[in-house]
Amino acid sequence: MLLRRLAAAVFAVLAVAGVQAVTTAPAAAAPRILYYDASQAQEFRAVVAQGAQIWNNSVTNVRLEPVPSGRTPNIRVYADNGWPRAYTQSLGNGYWYMGRQAVNQGYYQPRIAAHEFGHLLGLPDRRTGLCTDLMSGSSAPVSCTNPNPNSTERATVNRNFATAAATEARVFTWAG
């Protein structure tokens, strides 16, 4: 109670002196929008959208959206018969493959899509073998159906997109 009265008195004195003492919380920055093109992901177009939505539901500083007509995408997604893999050009820019080899071996498709998007969002493979770690990739058992990033992965992506810092180009490949 004494603290409230003291604070009120200080604000009153400052107001009389013409000093603005009221502060507000900083406005939340709008998330950075990354556009992806899944037009060449063949039969995996819907699962690519699902992987993007998983990240959109998990982080606040970046959003993955389908590329609108007339815009250049930040991320391109392809399908082929190899292992899933990602090629980053800079943070949020590059391309990845939805590889049928992992799908044919039984890996959960939404997990693959979210994992590969994770690379473009700045996350490396961790190979922990834990299903709770999205970035453990193929080191988690084939039976793993968790497509969601853990709290550390979410926090890292939010930090990555809190500023405009760039990361170096990298290649990420699932190991079978």
Secondary structure, 3 states (H helix, E strand, C coil): CHHHHHHHHHHHHHHHCCCCCCCCCCCCCCCEEEEEEEEECHHHHHHHHHHHHHHHCCCCCEEEEECCCCCCCCEEEEEECCCCEEEEEECCEEEEEEEHHHHHCCCCHHHHHHHHHHHHCCCCCCCCCCCCCHHHHHHCCCCCCCCCCCHHHHHHHHHHCCCCCCCCCEEEECCC
